[in-house]
Each structure stands twice: as C-alpha cells, then as structure tokens.
Amino acid sequence: MAGSPETLVDTAQARTELSVRYDPAYLRLDYPGGDVPADTGVCTDVIIRSYRTAYGFDFQKAVHVDMRRDFDAYPNHWGLKRADKNIDHRRVPNLEAYLTRQGAKLARSKKPADFLPGDIVTWRVGGRLPHIGIVTDKTAPDGTPLIVHNIGAGPVEDNILFAYPMTAHFRFHPDANKPS
C-alpha cells in the first residue's frame, strides 16, 4: 500500500480547499469504497477521504469487516444488532475502537512534540460530542500542531489540539499497523 504521513497531511490539507457542507445524514453507500456526496461530510469523512487518497485504504471496508468479526468489541450507542456498512465507519467511537484494535493507540499527552504529522486525535466536544481530526505539519505560534477537521463549517486547519478533552491519540499507517 503506497502512502506516507506526509502524503496524508497534504491530502488532508487539500480537503480544506473544498466546499463541504456539514451533513451527518444516514445514506446507503456503495460497498466497498462507498462515500457520501463529495460536497457533504462530517469530521470522520475528513479521515476516511484522506486515507483513501493517501494510502488507498478503505475505512468503510476495514471497520465493517472487523465489526463483523467481533461486533462486541465496538461501542453500541446506537442500538444496532449487527454491523452496518453504510454508517459504522462514519462514527468516531467506532474509529477509536478500530484504531485501538489495530495497535495504533498512543498515550494521550499535553506535549505538542508528542504529536506527529499524520497522527489522528479524538476529543469529546462539550464533554460528550465525539470529534476527530488529523495532525498537520503546521504549528500555531506556541508550537502546537494544527489539526485538519470538520466541526461544522467544512474542513479547516486550525489550532484545536488542546481545545477539547482529548479521548485518544493514534498513529495509524495501514501498511505498518498489524490487525488484531
């Protein structure tokens, strides 16, 4: 699988140039490789689309296959009885579970130097709303790495690394991390 953290960052930063309306609607998607319309998306779609472009990696298929293998290893906030290829990969708690199961989870930190370009970070906005973004190679004046994310106004790159309660920090390279 081709790709690198640098390519991932470039791809995520390029997403900030696109007009994307925040839309969390449930839609039936092609499988594998399904996506919501290009002009819509949520925070997870930044991750999904960036990994598809940079690595050729399909979170939709990977999460669906893993959830079918061990459904109980994933959170069940939604009352589902089985994996749903249309939405599971678009939920932050499911991506957290998947990435943890792939051995990509790192310790949370308050040190900017611990976050490398291409890392994935998750938070709970307002203490409860899951959010996810990609660490970039740019920094704020204080040295804090910037994040590409979509919190409602389309993909942006800004200084939110320590703005919300962090729930997880991941370093995921599809060709290097070993499945659980």
Contact map, one row per residue, 1 for C-alpha under 8 A:
111000000000000000000000000000000000000000000000000000111000000000000000000000000000000000000000000000000000000000000000000000000000000000000000000000000000000000000000000001100000
111100000000000000000000000000000000000000000000000001110000000000000000000000000000000000000000000000000000000000000000000000000000000000000000000000000000000000000000000000100000
111110110000000000000000000000000000000000000000000001110000000000000000000000000000000000000000000000000000000000000000000000000000000000000000000000000000000000000000000000000000
011111110000000000000000000000000000000000000000000001100000000000000000000000000000000000000000000000000000000000000000000000000000000000000000000000000000000000000000000010000000
001111111000000000000000000000000000000000000000000000000000000000000000000000000000000000000000000000000000000000001110000000000000000000000000000000000000000000000000000010000000
000111111100000000000000000000000000000000000000000000000000000000000000000000000000000000000000000000000000000000001100000000000000000000000000000000000000000000000000000000000000
001111111110000000000000000000000000000000000000000001000000000000000000000000000000000000000000000000000000000000000000000000000000000000000000000000000000000000000000000000000000
001111111111000000000000000000000000000000000000011011100000000000000000000000000000000000000000000000000000000000000100000000000000000000000000000000000000000000000000000000000000
000011111111100000000000000000000000000000000000000000000000000000000000000000000000000000000000000000000000000000001100000000000000011110000000000000000000000000000000000000000000
000001111111110000000000000000000000000000000000000000000000000000000000000000000000000000000000000000000000000000000000000000000000000000000000000000000000000000000000000000000000
000000111111111000000000000000000000000000000000010011000000000000000000000000000000000000000000000000000000000000000000000000000000000000000000000000000000000000000000000000000000
000000011111111100000000000000000000000000000110010000000000000000000000000000000000000000000000000000000000000000000000000000000000010000000000000100000000000000000000000000000000
000000001111111110000000000000000000000000000000000000000000000000000000000000000000000000000000000000000000000000000000000000000000000100000000000100000001100000000000000000000000
000000000111111111000000000000000000000000000000000000000000000000000000000000000000000000000000000000000000000000000000000000000000000000000000000000000000000000000000000000000000
000000000011111111000000000000000000000000000100010000000000000000000000000000000000000000000000000000000000000000000000000000000000000000000000000000000011000000000000000000000000
000000000001111111100000000000000000000000000000000000000000000000000000000000000000000000000000000000000000000000000000000000000000000000000000000100000111100000000000000000000000
000000000000111111100000000000000000000000000000000000000000000000000000000000000000000000000000000000000000000000000000000000000000000000000000000000000010000000000000000000000000
000000000000011111110000000000000000001000000000000000000000000000000000000000000000000000000000000000000000000000000000000000000000000000000000000000000110000000000000000000000000
000000000000000111111000000000000000001000000000000000000000000000000000000000000000000000000000000000000000000000000000000000000000000000000000000000000100000000000000000000000000
000000000000000001111100000000000000011110000000000000000000000000000000000000000000000000000000000000000000000000000000000000000000000000000000000000001110000000000000000000000000
000000000000000000111110000000000000001110000000000000000000000000000000000000000000000000000000000000000000000000000000000000000000000000000000000000011100000000000000000000000000
000000000000000000011111000000000000000111000000000000000000000000000000000000000000000000000000000000000000000000000000000000000000000000000000000001111100000000000000000000000000
000000000000000000001111100000000000000111000000000000000000000000000000000000000000000000000000000000000000000000000000000000000000000000000000000000000000000000000000000000000000
000000000000000000000111110000000000000011000000000000000000000000000000000000000000000000000000000000000000000000000000000000000000000000000000000000000000000000000000000000000000
000000000000000000000011111000000000000000000000000000000000000000000000000000000000000000000000000000000000000000000000000000000000000000000000000000000000000000000000000000000000
000000000000000000000001111100000000000000000000000000000000000000000000000000000000011000000000000000000000000000000000000000000000000000000000000000000000000000000000000000000000
000000000000000000000000111110000001000000000000000000000000000000000000000000000000011000000000000000000000000000000000000000000000000000000000000000000000000000000000000000000000
000000000000000000000000011111000000000000000000000000000000000000000000000000000000010000000000000000000000000000000000000000000000000000000000000000000000000000000000000000000000
000000000000000000000000001111100111000000000000000000000000000000000000000000000000110000000000000000000000000000000000000000000000000000000000000000000000000000000000000000000000
000000000000000000000000000111111110000000000000000000000000000000000000000000000000010000000000000000000000000000000000000000000000000000000000000000000000000000000000000000000000
000000000000000000000000000011111100000000000000000000000001100000000000000000000000100000000000000000000000000000000000000000000000000000000000000000000000000000000000000000000000
000000000000000000000000000001111100000000000000000000000101100000000000000000000000000000000000000000000000000000000000000000000000000000000000000000000000000000000000000000000000
000000000000000000000000000001111110000000000000000000000101100000000000000000000000000000000000000000000000000000000000000000000000000000000000000000000000000000000000000000000000
000000000000000000000000000011111111000000000000000000000001000000000000000000000000010000000000000000000000000000000000000000000000000000000000000000000000000000000000000000000000
000000000000000000000000000011001111110000000000000000000000000000000000000000000000000000000000000000000000000000000000000000000000000000000000000000000000000000000000000000000000
000000000000000000000000001010000111110110000000000000000000000000000000000000000000000000000000000000000000000000000000000000000000000000000000000000000000000000000000000000000000
000000000000000000000000000000000011111110000000000000000000000000000000000000000000000000000000000000000000000000000000000000000000000000000000000000000000000000000000000000000000
000000000000000000010000000000000011111110000000000000000000000000000000000000000000000000000000000000000000000000000000000000000000000000000000000000000000000000000000000000000000
000000000000000001111000000000000000111110000000000000000000000000000000000000000000000000000000000000000000000000000000000000000000000000000000000000000000000000000000000000000000
000000000000000000011110000000000001111111000000000000000000000000000000000000000000000000000000000000000000000000000000000000000000000000000000000000000000000000000000000000000000
000000000000000000011111000000000001111111111100000000000000000000000000000000000000000000000000000000000000000000000000000000000000000000000000000000000100000000000000000000000000
000000000000000000000111000000000000000111111100000000000000000000000000000000000000000001000000000000000000000000000000000000000000000000000000000001110100000000000000000000000000
000000000000000000000000000000000000000011111110000000000000000000000000000000000000000000000000000000000000000000000000000000000011100000000000000011100010000000000000000000000000
000000000000000000000000000000000000000011111111000000000000000000000000000000000000000011110000000000000000000000000000000000000011100000000000000000000000000000000000000000000000
000000000000000000000000000000000000000011111111100000000000000000000000000000000000000001000000000000000000000000000000000000000000000000000000000000000000000000000000000000000000
000000000001001000000000000000000000000011111111110000000000000000000000000000000000000000000000000000000000000000000000000000000000100000000000000111000010000000000000000000000000
000000000001000000000000000000000000000000111111111000000000000000000000000000000000000000000000000000000000000000000000000000000001110000000000000000000000000000000000000000000000
000000000000000000000000000000000000000000011111111100000111000000000000000000000000000001000000000000000000000000000000000000000000000000000000000000000000000000000000000000000000
000000000000000000000000000000000000000000001111111110000000000000000000000000000000000000000000000000000000000000000000000000000000000000000000000000000000000000000000000000000000
000000010011001000000000000000000000000000000111111111000000000000000000000000000000000000000000000000000000000000000000000000000000000000000000000000000000000000000000000000000000
000000010000000000000000000000000000000000000011111111111110000000000000000000000000000000000000000000000000000000000000000000000000000000000000000000000000000000000000000000000000
000000000000000000000000000000000000000000000001111111111110000000000000000000000000000000000000000000000000000000000000000000000000000000000000000000000000000000000000000000000000
000000010010000000000000000000000000000000000000111111111000000000000000000000000000000000000000000000000000000000000000000000000000000000000000000000000000000000000000000000000000
011100110010000000000000000000000000000000000000011111111000000000000000000000000000000000000000000000000000000000000000000000000000000000000000000000000000000000000000000000000000
111100010000000000000000000000000000000000000000001111111000000000000000000000000000000000000000000000000000000000000000000000000000000000000000000000000000000000000000000001000000
111000000000000000000000000000000000000000000000001111111100000000000000000000000000000000000000000000000000000000000000000000000000000000000000000000000000000000000000000000000000
100000000000000000000000000000000000000000000000001111111110000000000000000000000000000000000000000000000000000000000000000000000000000000000000000000000000000000000000000001000000
000000000000000000000000000000011000000000000001001100011111110000000000000000000000000000000000000000000000000000000000000000000000000000000000000000000000000000000000000000000000
000000000000000000000000000000000000000000000001001100001111111000000000000000000000000010000000000000000000000000000000000000000000000000000000000000000000000000000000000000000000
000000000000000000000000000000111100000000000001000000000111111100000000000000000000110111000000000000000000000000000000000000000000000000000000000000000000000000000000000000000000
000000000000000000000000000000111000000000000000000000000111111110000000000000000000100000000000000000000000000000000000000000000000000000000000000000000000000000000000000000000000
000000000000000000000000000000000000000000000000000000000111111111000000000000000000000000000000000000000000000000000000000000000000000000000000000000000000000000000000000000000000
000000000000000000000000000000000000000000000000000000000011111111100000000000000000000110000110010000000000000000000000000000000000000000000000000000000000000000000000000000000000
000000000000000000000000000000000000000000000000000000000001111111110000000000000011100110000000000000000000000000000000000000000000000000000000000000000000000000000000000000000000
000000000000000000000000000000000000000000000000000000000000111111111000000000000000000000000000000000000000000000000000000000000000000000000000000000000000000000000000000000000000
000000000000000000000000000000000000000000000000000000000000011111111110000000000000000000000000010000000000000000000000000000000000000000000000000000000000000000000000000000000000
000000000000000000000000000000000000000000000000000000000000001111111111110000000010000000000000000000000000000000000000000000000000000000000000000000000000000000000000000000000000
000000000000000000000000000000000000000000000000000000000000000111111110000000000110000000000000000000000000000000000000000000000000000000000000000000000000000000000000000000000000
000000000000000000000000000000000000000000000000000000000000000011111110000000000000000000000000000000000000000000000000000000000000000000000000000000000000000000000000000000000000
000000000000000000000000000000000000000000000000000000000000000001111111110000000000000000000000000000000000000000000000000000000000000000000000000000000000000000000000000000000000
000000000000000000000000000000000000000000000000000000000000000001111111110000000110000000000000000000000000000000000000000000000000000000000000000000000000000000000000000000000000
000000000000000000000000000000000000000000000000000000000000000000100111111000000000000000000000000000000000000000000000000000000000000000000000000000000000000000000000000000000000
000000000000000000000000000000000000000000000000000000000000000000100111111000000000000000000000100000000000000000000000000000000000000000000000000000000000000000000000000000000000
000000000000000000000000000000000000000000000000000000000000000000100111111100000000000000001100110000000000000000000000000000000000000000000000000000000000000000000000000000000000
000000000000000000000000000000000000000000000000000000000000000000000001111110000000000000001100100000000000000000000000000000000000000000000000000000000000000000000000000000000000
000000000000000000000000000000000000000000000000000000000000000000000000011111110000000000000000000000000000000000000000000000000000000000000000000000000000000000000000000000000000
000000000000000000000000000000000000000000000000000000000000000000000000001111100000000000000000000000000000000000000000000000000000000000000000000000000000000000000000000000000000
000000000000000000000000000000000000000000000000000000000000000000000000000111110000000000000000000000000000000000000000000000000000000000000000000000000000000000000000000000000000
000000000000000000000000000000000000000000000000000000000000000000000000000111111000000000000000000000000000000000000000000000000000000000000000000000000000000000000000000000000000
000000000000000000000000000000000000000000000000000000000000000000000000000101111110000000000000000000000000000000000000000000000000000000000000000000000000000000000000000000000000
000000000000000000000000000000000000000000000000000000000000000000000000000000111110000000000000000000000000000000000000000000000000000000000000000000000000000000000000000000000000
000000000000000000000000000000000000000000000000000000000000000000010010000000011111000000000000000000000000000000000000000000000000000000000000000000000000000000000000000000000000
000000000000000000000000000000000000000000000000000000000000000100110010000000011111100100000000000000000000000000000000000000000000000000000000000000000000000000000000000000000000
000000000000000000000000000000000000000000000000000000000000000100000000000000000111111100000000000000000000000000000000000000000000000000000000000000000000000000000000000000000000
000000000000000000000000000010100000000000000000000000000001100100000000000000000011111110000000000000000000000000000000000000000000000000000000000000000000000000000000000000000000
000000000000000000000000011111000100000000000000000000000001000000000000000000000001111110000000000000000000000000000000000000000000000000000000000000000000000000000000000000000000
000000000000000000000000011000000000000000000000000000000000000000000000000000000001111111100000000000000000000000000000000000000000000000000000000000000000000000000000000000000000
000000000000000000000000000000000000000000000000000000000001001100000000000000000011111111100100000000000000000000000000000000000000000000000000000000000000000000000000000000000000
000000000000000000000000000000000000000000010000000000000011001100000000000000000000111111110110000000000000000000000000000000000000000000000000000000000000000000000000000000000000
000000000000000000000000000000000000000001011001000000000001000000000000000000000000001111110110000000000000000000000000000000000000000000000000000000000000000000000000000000000000
000000000000000000000000000000000000000000010000000000000000000000000000000000000000001111111110000000000000000000000000000000000000000000000000000000000000000000000000000000000000
000000000000000000000000000000000000000000010000000000000000000000000000000000000000000011111111000000000000000000000000010000000111000000000000000000000000000000000000000000000000
000000000000000000000000000000000000000000000000000000000000000000000000011000000000000000111111100000000000000000000000000000000100000000000000000000000000000000000000000000000000
000000000000000000000000000000000000000000000000000000000000001000000000011000000000000111111111110000000000000000000000000000000000000000000000000000000000000000000000000000000000
000000000000000000000000000000000000000000000000000000000000001000000000000000000000000011111111111000000000000000000000000000000000000000000000000000000000000000000000000000000000
000000000000000000000000000000000000000000000000000000000000000000000000000000000000000000011111111100000000000000000000010000000000000000000000000000000000000000000001000000000000
000000000000000000000000000000000000000000000000000000000000000000000000111000000000000000001111111110000000000000000000000000000000000000000000000000000000000000000000000000000000
000000000000000000000000000000000000000000000000000000000000001001000000010000000000000000000111111111000000000000000000000000000000000000000000000000000000000000000000000000000000
000000000000000000000000000000000000000000000000000000000000000000000000000000000000000000000011111111111000000000000000000000000000000000000000000000000000000000000000010100000000
000000000000000000000000000000000000000000000000000000000000000000000000000000000000000000000001111111111000000000000000000000000000000000000000000000000000000000000000010000000000
000000000000000000000000000000000000000000000000000000000000000000000000000000000000000000000000111111110000000000000000000000000000000000000000000000000000000000000000000000000011
000000000000000000000000000000000000000000000000000000000000000000000000000000000000000000000000011111110000000000000000000000000000000000000000000000000000000000000000000000001111
000000000000000000000000000000000000000000000000000000000000000000000000000000000000000000000000001111111000000000000000000000000000000000000000000000000000000000000000000000001111
000000000000000000000000000000000000000000000000000000000000000000000000000000000000000000000000001111111100000000000000000000000000000000000000000000000000000000000000011100001000
000000000000000000000000000000000000000000000000000000000000000000000000000000000000000000000000001100111110000000000000000000000000000000000000000000000000000000000001111000000000
000000000000000000000000000000000000000000000000000000000000000000000000000000000000000000000000000000011111000000000000000000000000000000000000000000000000000000000001111000000000
000000000000000000000000000000000000000000000000000000000000000000000000000000000000000000000000000000001111100000000000000000000000000000000000000000000000000000000001100000000000
000000000000000000000000000000000000000000000000000000000000000000000000000000000000000000000000000000000111110000000000000000000000000000000000000000000000000000000111100000000000
000000000000000000000000000000000000000000000000000000000000000000000000000000000000000000000000000000000011111101000000000000000000000000000000000000000000000000000000000000000000
000000000000000000000000000000000000000000000000000000000000000000000000000000000000000000000000000000000001111100000000000000000000000000000000000000000000000001000000000000000000
000000000000000000000000000000000000000000000000000000000000000000000000000000000000000000000000000000000000111111100000000000000000000000000000000000000000000000000000000000000000
000000000000000000000000000000000000000000000000000000000000000000000000000000000000000000000000000000000000111111100000000000000000000000000011100000000000000000000000000000000000
000000000000000000000000000000000000000000000000000000000000000000000000000000000000000000000000000000000000001111110000000000000000000000000001000000000000000000000000000000000000
000000000000000000000000000000000000000000000000000000000000000000000000000000000000000000000000000000000000101111110000000000000000000000000000000000000000000000000000000000000000
000000000000000000000000000000000000000000000000000000000000000000000000000000000000000000000000000000000000001111111010000000000000001000000000100000000000000000000000000000000000
000000000000000000000000000000000000000000000000000000000000000000000000000000000000000000000000000000000000000011111110000000000000001110000000000000000000000000000000000000000000
000011001000000000000000000000000000000000000000000000000000000000000000000000000000000000000000000000000000000000111110000000000000011110000000000000000000000000000000000000000000
000011011000000000000000000000000000000000000000000000000000000000000000000000000000000000000000000000000000000000011111000000000000011100000000000000000000000000000000001000000000
000010000000000000000000000000000000000000000000000000000000000000000000000000000000000000000000000000000000000000111111100000000000011100000000000000000000000000000000111100000000
000000000000000000000000000000000000000000000000000000000000000000000000000000000000000000000000000000000000000000000111110000000001111000000000000000000000000000000000111100000000
000000000000000000000000000000000000000000000000000000000000000000000000000000000000000000000000000000000000000000000011111000000001111000000000000000000000000010000111110000000000
000000000000000000000000000000000000000000000000000000000000000000000000000000000000000000010001000000000000000000000001111100000111100000000000000000000000000000000111100000000000
000000000000000000000000000000000000000000000000000000000000000000000000000000000000000000000000000000000000000000000000111110001111000000000000000000000000000000011111000000000000
000000000000000000000000000000000000000000000000000000000000000000000000000000000000000000000000000000000000000000000000011111111110000000000000000000000000000000011110000000000000
000000000000000000000000000000000000000000000000000000000000000000000000000000000000000000000000000000000000000000000000001111111110000000000000000000000000000000011000000000000000
000000000000000000000000000000000000000000000000000000000000000000000000000000000000000000000000000000000000000000000000000111111000000000000000000000000000000000010000000000000000
000000000000000000000000000000000000000000000000000000000000000000000000000000000000000000000000000000000000000000000000000111111000000000000000000000000000000000011000000000000000
000000000000000000000000000000000000000000000000000000000000000000000000000000000000000000000000000000000000000000000000000111111100000000000000000000000000000000000000000000000000
000000000000000000000000000000000000000000000000000000000000000000000000000000000000000000000000000000000000000000000000001111111110000000000000000000000000000000000000000000000000
000000000000000000000000000000000000000000000000000000000000000000000000000000000000000000011000000000000000000000000000011110011111000000000000000000000000000000000000000000000000
000000000000000000000000000000000000000000110000000000000000000000000000000000000000000000010000000000000000000000000000011110001111100000000000000000100000000000000000000000000000
000000000000000000000000000000000000000000110010000000000000000000000000000000000000000000010000000000000000000000000001111000000111110000000000000010000000000000000000000000000000
000000000000000000000000000000000000000000110110000000000000000000000000000000000000000000000000000000000000000000000001110000000011111000000000001111000000000000000000000000000000
000000001001000000000000000000000000000000000010000000000000000000000000000000000000000000000000000000000000000000001111100000000001111100000000001110000000000000000000000000000000
000000001000000000000000000000000000000000000000000000000000000000000000000000000000000000000000000000000000000000111111100000000000111110000000111100000000000000000000000000000000
000000001000100000000000000000000000000000000000000000000000000000000000000000000000000000000000000000000000000000011110000000000000011111100000111100000000000000000000000000000000
000000001000000000000000000000000000000000000000000000000000000000000000000000000000000000000000000000000000000000011000000000000000001111100000110000000000000000000000000000000000
000000000000000000000000000000000000000000000000000000000000000000000000000000000000000000000000000000000000000000000000000000000000000111110000110000000000000000000000000000000000
000000000000000000000000000000000000000000000000000000000000000000000000000000000000000000000000000000000000000000000000000000000000000111111111110000000000001000000000000000000000
000000000000000000000000000000000000000000000000000000000000000000000000000000000000000000000000000000000000000000000000000000000000000001111111110000000000001000000000000000000000
000000000000000000000000000000000000000000000000000000000000000000000000000000000000000000000000000000000000000000000000000000000000000000111111000000000000000000000000000000000000
000000000000000000000000000000000000000000000000000000000000000000000000000000000000000000000000000000000000000000000000000000000000000000111111000000000000000000000000000000000000
000000000000000000000000000000000000000000000000000000000000000000000000000000000000000000000000000000000000000100000000000000000000000000111111100000000000000000000000000000000000
000000000000000000000000000000000000000000000000000000000000000000000000000000000000000000000000000000000000000110000000000000000000000000111111110000000000001010000000000000000000
000000000000000000000000000000000000000000000000000000000000000000000000000000000000000000000000000000000000000100100000000000000000001111110011111000000000001010000000000000000000
000000000000000000000000000000000000000000000000000000000000000000000000000000000000000000000000000000000000000000000000000000000000001111110001111100000000111110000000000000000000
000000000000000000000000000000000000000000000000000000000000000000000000000000000000000000000000000000000000000000000000000000000000111100000000111110000001111110000000000000000000
000000000001100100000000000000000000000000000100000000000000000000000000000000000000000000000000000000000000000000000000000000000000111100000000011111000011110000000000000000000000
000000000000000000000000000000000000000000100100000000000000000000000000000000000000000000000000000000000000000000000000000000000001110000000000001111100111100000000000000000000000
000000000000000000000100000000000000000001100100000000000000000000000000000000000000000000000000000000000000000000000000000000000000100000000000000111111111000000000000000000000000
000000000000000000000100000000000000000001100000000000000000000000000000000000000000000000000000000000000000000000000000000000000010000000000000000011111110000000000000000000000000
000000000000000000001100000000000000000001000000000000000000000000000000000000000000000000000000000000000000000000000000000000000000000000000000000001111100000000000000000000000000
000000000000000000011100000000000000000000000000000000000000000000000000000000000000000000000000000000000000000000000000000000000000000000000000000001111111000000000000000000000000
000000000000000101111100000000000000000011000000000000000000000000000000000000000000000000000000000000000000000000000000000000000000000000000000000011111111000000000000000000000000
000000000000001111010000000000000000000000100100000000000000000000000000000000000000000000000000000000000000000000000000000000000000000000000000000111101111100000000000000000000000
000000000000101100000000000000000000000000000000000000000000000000000000000000000000000000000000000000000000000000000000000000000000000000000000001111001111110000000000000000000000
000000000000100100000000000000000000000000000000000000000000000000000000000000000000000000000000000000000000000000000000000000000000000000000000011110000011111000000000000000000000
000000000000000000000000000000000000000000000000000000000000000000000000000000000000000000000000000000000000000000000000000000000000000000000000011100000001111100000000000000000000
000000000000000000000000000000000000000000000000000000000000000000000000000000000000000000000000000000000000000000000000000000000000000000110001111000000000111111100000000000000000
000000000000000000000000000000000000000000000000000000000000000000000000000000000000000000000000000000000000000000000000000000000000000000000000011000000000011111110000000000000000
000000000000000000000000000000000000000000000000000000000000000000000000000000000000000000000000000000000000000000000000100000000000000000000001111000000000001111110000000000000000
000000000000000000000000000000000000000000000000000000000000000000000000000000000000000000000000000000000000010000000000000000000000000000000000000000000000001111111100000000000000
000000000000000000000000000000000000000000000000000000000000000000000000000000000000000000000000000000000000000000000000000000000000000000000000000000000000001111111000000000000000
000000000000000000000000000000000000000000000000000000000000000000000000000000000000000000000000000000000000000000000000001111100000000000000000000000000000000111111100000000000000
000000000000000000000000000000000000000000000000000000000000000000000000000000000000000000000000000000000000000000000000001110100000000000000000000000000000000001111110000000000000
000000000000000000000000000000000000000000000000000000000000000000000000000000000000000000000000000000000001000000000000111100000000000000000000000000000000000001011111100000000000
000000000000000000000000000000000000000000000000000000000000000000000000000000000000000000000000000000000001000000000000111100000000000000000000000000000000000000001111100000000000
000000000000000000000000000000000000000000000000000000000000000000000000000000000000000000000001000000001111000000000000111000000000000000000000000000000000000000000111110000000000
000000000000000000000000000000000000000000000000000000000000000000000000000000000000000000000000000000001111000000000011110000000000000000000000000000000000000000000111111000000000
000000000000000000000000000000000000000000000000000000000000000000000000000000000000000000000000001100011100000000000011100000000000000000000000000000000000000000000001111100000000
000000000000000000000000000000000000000000000000000000000000000000000000000000000000000000000000000000011100000000000111000000000000000000000000000000000000000000000000111110000000
000000000000000000000000000000000000000000000000000000000000000000000000000000000000000000000000001000010000000000000011000000000000000000000000000000000000000000000000011111011000
000110000000000000000000000000000000000000000000000000000000000000000000000000000000000000000000000000000000000000000000000000000000000000000000000000000000000000000000001111111000
100000000000000000000000000000000000000000000000000000101000000000000000000000000000000000000000000000000000000000000000000000000000000000000000000000000000000000000000000111111000
110000000000000000000000000000000000000000000000000000000000000000000000000000000000000000000000000000000000000000000000000000000000000000000000000000000000000000000000000011111000
000000000000000000000000000000000000000000000000000000000000000000000000000000000000000000000000000000000000000000000000000000000000000000000000000000000000000000000000000111111100
000000000000000000000000000000000000000000000000000000000000000000000000000000000000000000000000000001110000000000000000000000000000000000000000000000000000000000000000000111111110
000000000000000000000000000000000000000000000000000000000000000000000000000000000000000000000000000001100000000000000000000000000000000000000000000000000000000000000000000000011111
000000000000000000000000000000000000000000000000000000000000000000000000000000000000000000000000000011100000000000000000000000000000000000000000000000000000000000000000000000001111
000000000000000000000000000000000000000000000000000000000000000000000000000000000000000000000000000011100000000000000000000000000000000000000000000000000000000000000000000000000111
